[in-house]
Amino acid sequence: MNEPEGLRFRRLNRPQIITDELQEPQYKGTSTYSGKVFRVILVTLGGCLILPMLVVFFLLESPIHPELLSLNEPPLMSGCYEPNFKLREAQRLFEDQLVGPESIANFGDLIYTGTADGKIVKIEGKSITVIARLGKPPCDGSREQEPSCGRPLGIRVGPNGTLFVADAYLGLFKVNPVTGEVTNLVSAGQMVGGRRLSFVNDLDVTQDGRKVYFTDSSSRWQRRDYLHLIMEATADGRVLEYDTETKEVTVLMENLRFANGIQLFPDEESVLVAETTMARIRRVHVSGLNKGGMDTFVDNLPGFPDNIRRSSSGGYWVAMSAVRPNPGFSMLDFLAQKPWIKKLIFKLFSQDVLMKFVPRYSLVIELQESGACMRSFHDPHGMVAAYVSEAHEHDGHLYLGSFRSPYLCKLDLSKV
């Protein structure tokens, strides 16, 4: 190889020095492109998520208009409220034969209850007999058929074994348990005190059968929308009186938040009323010198009270439709001060979906005549007794009603 050829070879194969100036333009170009792609993807995803939320939040109308609510911090689950498993000692009766036996009454050893499909039934030993229907069939207990089929809630035995029944949609009834004859005393939907009866709930009857005291939980919501009523927390519940002789209906107390279970005091001059949304029980004076007055019988309960019934000790059994665990988390307490979240929740989810998130913690407490807690029975997670609506004592046993479970429970009090 001569010199010129060698020189040309060395020049062709001269190594190239890569400097920062040469590398930088390529790096910047790649980064800019990747960054743009990432930002486009991020904005697109954000739009897909945020825009529907904004549409839901601003354009869709919420079915509820909740009010700001002030609840005290729930009491500690200790002492009288100490958790236990005593309700798990209960025995399930007539499983899948009774759906939603909300309230219970007895005449001797005969047990009476109403079911989700509008029936009034008699339980004698191991047999169930349908004695009456308040609404019009066909009835399968569905949400759609409730208004026409009726939904028996509170049930009581009056003089001579006559049954008095509060139906959420149809009103107050008197039922002859022997013949099955049904008499409508007060029709739901009628105007009383300038407002329509929309959610007749529970009742009690004086010993002479002259007066029937009952609750109308709301003039805005029906029973099938009870969760709307709880979340809205509207003070449109009432206590009313029906006079069986004059046939007159009188409003005794207004502005209660979800007026629910009702129970006469022994002297029949006042009634206890569960104000469910407020987790308390009120005492309404219905006769005597204090007639027209109201005070608080017990406040800040560890749950949201449903029906109230007398106990053999002279006190009262109170069933809790849901609990307020402390320590723990109570969704209703959390949302009490956040009406906007309640609105958003009901824009996004149906009542049936929301019910799946309600803890199945069952709680029944016995109160002394003064209102102090005497004892409590629990079933965490509702393994045996779920969605308890009433505790009715008879012959040493506690019969547990439920607003949605397909059975009745019976607890032997001597074992707990």
C-alpha positions in Angstrom: 0.0 0.0 0.0 1.4 3.4 -1.0 1.1 6.5 1.1 -1.9 8.1 -0.5 -3.9 4.9 -0.3 -3.0 4.5 3.4 -4.0 8.1 4.1 -7.3 7.7 2.4 -8.0 4.5 4.4 -7.2 6.2 7.7 -9.5 9.1 6.8 -12.4 6.8 5.9 -12.1 4.9 9.2 -11.4 7.8 11.4 -13.5 7.4 14.6 -16.3 9.9 15.2 -16.3 11.7 18.4 -19.8 12.0 19.9 -20.2 15.2 21.8 -23.1 16.5 23.9 -23.9 18.9 21.1 -24.6 16.0 18.8 -26.6 13.9 21.3 -28.8 16.6 22.7 -31.1 17.3 19.7 -32.0 13.6 19.4 -32.8 13.3 23.1 -34.9 16.4 23.2 -36.9 15.3 20.2 -37.7 11.9 21.7 -38.7 13.4 25.0 -41.0 16.0 23.5 -42.8 13.3 21.5 -43.2 10.9 24.4 -44.3 13.7 26.7 -47.0 14.8 24.3 -48.3 11.3 23.9 -48.4 10.9 27.7 -50.2 14.2 28.2 -52.7 13.3 25.5 -53.4 10.0 27.1 -53.7 11.5 30.6 -56.0 14.3 29.5 -58.2 11.7 27.6 -58.4 9.4 30.6 -59.1 12.4 32.9 -61.8 13.6 30.6 -63.4 10.1 30.4 -63.6 10.0 34.2 -64.2 13.6 35.2 -66.6 14.7 32.6 -69.2 12.1 33.4 -68.8 12.9 37.1 -69.4 16.6 36.3 -72.5 15.8 34.2 -73.8 13.6 37.1 -73.0 16.3 39.7 -74.4 19.3 37.9 -77.0 18.1 35.4 -78.7 15.1 37.0 -81.3 15.9 39.6 -80.9 14.1 43.0 -84.0 12.4 44.3 -83.3 13.7 47.8 -82.9 17.1 49.3 -81.0 16.3 52.5 -80.8 18.7 55.4 -77.8 19.4 57.6 -78.0 17.1 60.6 -76.3 17.3 64.0 -75.7 14.0 65.8 -73.7 13.5 68.9 -70.7 11.2 68.9 -72.1 7.6 69.2 -71.8 6.1 72.7 -69.0 3.7 73.3 -69.9 0.0 72.8 -69.0 -0.9 76.3 -70.8 -1.5 79.6 -74.5 -2.2 78.9 -73.7 -2.0 75.1 -70.7 -4.4 75.2 -70.8 -6.5 72.0 -71.8 -10.2 72.5 -73.3 -13.1 70.5 -76.5 -13.6 72.4 -78.8 -13.2 69.5 -77.0 -16.1 67.8 -78.7 -18.3 70.4 -82.0 -17.6 68.6 -83.8 -20.2 66.6 -85.0 -19.4 63.1 -88.7 -20.3 62.5 -90.5 -20.9 59.2 -87.4 -20.1 57.1 -88.4 -19.1 53.5 -92.1 -19.3 54.5 -92.4 -15.8 56.0 -90.8 -12.8 54.3 -90.4 -9.6 56.2 -92.4 -10.3 59.4 -92.0 -6.7 60.6 -94.1 -6.8 63.7 -95.5 -9.5 66.1 -98.4 -9.8 68.4 -99.9 -12.6 70.4 -103.3 -13.5 71.8 -102.6 -16.4 74.2 -100.3 -18.7 72.4 -101.4 -17.6 69.0 -98.9 -15.4 67.2 -99.8 -12.9 64.5 -97.6 -11.0 62.0 -97.8 -9.3 58.7 -95.6 -10.2 55.7 -94.0 -8.4 52.8 -96.6 -9.7 50.3 -99.5 -8.1 52.2 -100.7 -11.0 54.3 -101.8 -11.2 57.9 -101.0 -14.6 59.2 -101.6 -16.7 62.3 -98.9 -18.9 63.7 -100.1 -21.8 65.8 -97.5 -24.4 66.7 -95.8 -25.3 63.5 -98.5 -24.2 61.2 -99.1 -20.9 59.4 -102.5 -19.8 58.3 -103.4 -16.7 56.2 -106.3 -15.0 57.9 -106.5 -11.8 55.8 -105.1 -9.8 52.9 -105.3 -6.0 53.1 -104.4 -5.2 49.4 -105.2 -6.6 46.0 -103.3 -9.6 44.6 -101.3 -10.7 42.7 -98.6 -10.0 45.3 -95.0 -11.3 45.4 -93.5 -8.8 47.8 -91.8 -6.8 45.1 -91.2 -3.1 45.3 -93.5 -2.5 42.3 -96.5 -4.3 43.9 -96.2 -2.9 47.4 -98.5 0.1 46.9 -101.4 -2.1 45.6 -100.7 -5.2 47.8 -100.1 -3.2 50.9 -97.3 -3.7 53.5 -98.5 -4.5 57.0 -96.1 -3.1 59.5 -97.2 -2.5 63.1 -99.7 -5.1 64.5 -101.4 -5.1 67.9 -104.1 -7.1 69.7 -107.0 -5.0 71.1 -110.0 -5.9 73.3 -111.5 -9.4 72.6 -108.5 -10.4 70.5 -109.3 -8.0 67.7 -106.2 -7.2 65.6 -105.2 -3.6 64.7 -102.8 -3.3 61.8 -100.9 -0.3 60.4 -100.3 -0.7 56.7 -97.7 1.5 55.2 -99.7 2.2 52.0 -103.3 1.4 52.9 -103.7 2.9 56.4 -105.2 1.6 59.6 -107.2 -1.6 59.8 -109.2 -3.7 62.2 -109.1 -7.4 61.5 -111.2 -10.2 63.0 -108.7 -13.0 63.4 -111.5 -15.6 63.4 -113.6 -14.6 60.4 -110.8 -12.7 58.5 -113.2 -9.7 58.2 -111.2 -6.5 57.4 -112.4 -3.0 58.3 -110.5 0.1 57.1 -110.4 2.7 59.9 -108.2 5.3 58.3 -107.2 5.4 54.6 -103.6 6.3 53.7 -103.5 9.0 51.2 -106.1 11.1 52.9 -105.4 14.6 54.0 -104.9 15.0 57.8 -103.8 18.3 59.2 -103.1 19.7 55.8 -100.8 16.9 54.8 -101.3 13.5 53.2 -100.7 10.2 55.0 -97.9 8.6 53.0 -96.1 6.2 55.3 -98.2 4.8 58.1 -95.8 2.8 60.2 -96.6 1.6 63.8 -99.5 1.8 66.2 -100.7 1.1 69.7 -104.1 0.7 71.2 -105.5 1.7 74.6 -106.8 -1.1 76.8 -110.4 -0.1 76.2 -109.9 0.0 72.5 -111.1 3.6 72.3 -108.0 5.3 71.0 -105.4 4.2 68.5 -102.1 6.1 68.3 -100.0 5.7 65.2 -97.1 7.1 63.4 -96.9 8.6 59.9 -93.2 8.4 59.1 -93.3 10.9 56.2 -95.7 12.9 54.0 -93.1 12.9 51.2 -91.7 9.3 51.1 -93.4 5.9 50.9 -92.1 2.8 52.7 -90.3 1.4 49.7 -88.2 4.6 49.7 -87.3 4.4 53.4 -83.6 4.9 52.7 -84.4 8.1 50.9 -86.2 9.3 54.1 -83.3 8.3 56.3 -80.7 10.1 54.2 -82.8 13.1 53.6 -83.5 13.5 57.3 -86.6 15.6 56.7 -88.6 16.5 59.8 -92.1 15.6 58.4 -92.9 12.6 60.7 -96.0 12.8 62.9 -97.9 11.1 65.7 -101.6 10.8 65.3 -104.7 9.7 67.2 -107.7 7.8 65.9 -110.8 7.8 68.0 -112.8 4.6 67.3 -116.1 6.2 68.4 -116.0 9.6 66.8 -113.9 8.3 63.8 -111.8 11.4 64.0 -108.1 11.6 63.2 -106.1 14.2 65.1 -102.4 15.2 64.8 -100.8 15.2 68.2 -97.1 15.9 67.3 -95.3 17.0 64.1 -91.8 17.7 62.9 -90.3 14.3 63.9 -87.5 12.9 61.8 -88.7 9.4 60.7 -91.3 8.8 63.4 -91.2 5.0 63.6 -92.1 2.6 66.4 -94.7 3.7 69.0 -95.5 2.3 72.5 -98.0 3.5 75.1 -96.9 4.2 78.7 -98.6 2.1 81.3 -100.7 5.1 82.4 -101.7 5.7 78.8 -101.1 9.5 79.1 -98.0 9.4 76.9 -96.4 7.4 74.1 -92.8 6.6 73.3 -91.9 7.2 69.7 -88.7 6.1 67.9 -87.2 9.0 66.0 -85.1 6.8 63.9 -82.9 9.4 62.0 -82.0 11.1 65.2 -81.0 7.8 67.1 -83.3 8.7 70.0 -86.7 8.0 71.5 -89.2 10.8 72.3 -92.0 10.9 74.8 -95.2 12.5 73.5 -97.9 13.4 76.0 -101.3 12.4 74.5 -103.6 13.1 77.4 -103.6 14.6 80.9 -102.2 17.9 82.1 -99.1 17.7 79.8 -101.1 16.9 76.6 -99.4 18.3 73.6 -96.0 18.3 75.1 -92.9 16.3 74.2 -89.6 15.5 75.8 -86.7 13.2 75.1 -86.9 9.7 76.8 -83.5 8.5 75.7 -80.9 10.2 73.4 -77.9 9.2 71.5 -78.6 5.5 71.2 -75.9 3.1 69.8 -78.2 2.4 66.8 -81.2 3.7 64.9 -84.3 2.6 66.7 -87.2 0.8 65.0 -90.1 -0.7 67.0 -90.5 -0.4 70.8 -92.4 -3.0 72.9 -93.0 -3.6 76.6 -90.8 -6.0 78.5 -91.8 -8.2 81.4 -89.5 -6.3 83.7 -91.6 -3.1 83.2 -89.1 -1.7 80.7 -88.9 -1.6 77.0 -87.4 -3.7 74.2 -86.0 -1.6 71.4 -84.8 -3.1 68.1 -82.1 -1.3 66.1 -82.5 -1.2 62.3 -78.8 -0.3 62.0 -75.9 0.4 64.5 -73.5 3.3 65.1 -70.3 1.4 66.1 -67.9 3.2 68.4 -65.1 2.4 68.0 -65.8 1.9 64.4 -67.3 3.8 61.5 -70.9 4.9 61.1 -71.8 5.9 57.6 -74.9 7.8 58.6 -73.1 9.7 61.2 -70.3 10.6 58.8 -72.8 11.8 56.2 -75.0 13.8 58.6 -72.9 17.0 58.1 -72.3 16.4 54.4 -75.6 16.8 52.4 -73.8 17.2 49.1 -72.3 13.8 49.4 -75.7 12.3 50.1 -77.0 14.0 46.9 -74.2 12.6 44.9 -74.6 9.1 46.3 -78.3 9.0 45.3 -77.5 10.3 41.8 -75.1 7.4 41.3 -76.7 4.4 43.1 -80.1 2.9 43.7 -81.5 2.1 47.1 -81.0 -1.6 46.5 -77.4 -1.1 45.7 -76.9 1.0 48.8 -78.5 -1.5 51.1 -75.7 -3.9 50.2 -73.3 -1.6 52.0 -75.4 -1.5 55.2 -73.7 -3.7 57.9 -75.9 -6.6 58.9 -75.2 -6.0 62.6 -78.3 -6.8 64.7 -78.9 -5.2 68.1 -81.7 -5.3 70.6 -81.6 -3.4 73.9 -83.8 -3.5 76.9 -84.4 -0.2 78.6 -85.5 0.4 82.1 -88.7 2.3 82.7 -86.5 5.4 83.3 -84.8 5.0 79.9 -81.5 3.7 81.3 -80.0 0.7 79.5 -80.5 -2.6 81.3 -79.0 -5.1 78.8 -78.3 -5.7 75.1 -78.3 -8.6 72.8 -76.0 -8.6 69.7 -75.5 -10.6 66.5 -72.5 -9.1 64.7 -72.8 -9.6 60.9 -76.4 -10.8 61.4 -75.4 -14.5 61.2 -78.7 -15.7 62.7 -80.9 -12.7 63.2 -80.6 -10.1 60.5 -82.4 -6.8 59.9 -84.2 -6.9 63.2 -87.2 -4.6 63.4 -89.0 -5.6 66.6 -88.5 -7.6 69.8 -91.8 -9.0 71.2 -91.7 -10.8 74.5 -94.0 -13.7 75.2 -93.9 -16.6 77.6 -90.2 -16.3 78.4 -89.1 -15.9 74.8 -88.2 -13.0 72.6 -89.7 -13.1 69.1 -87.6 -11.1 66.7 -89.3 -9.6 63.7 -87.5 -8.4 60.6 -88.3 -5.9 57.9 -86.7 -8.0 55.1 -85.5 -11.4 56.4 -87.4 -14.5 55.2 -88.0 -16.0 58.7 -89.0 -15.3 62.3 -86.5 -15.7 65.2 -87.3 -17.0 68.7 -84.9 -16.5 71.6 -85.1 -18.3 74.9 -84.5 -15.6 77.5 -83.6 -18.1 80.1 -80.5 -19.0 78.1 -79.1 -15.5 77.8 
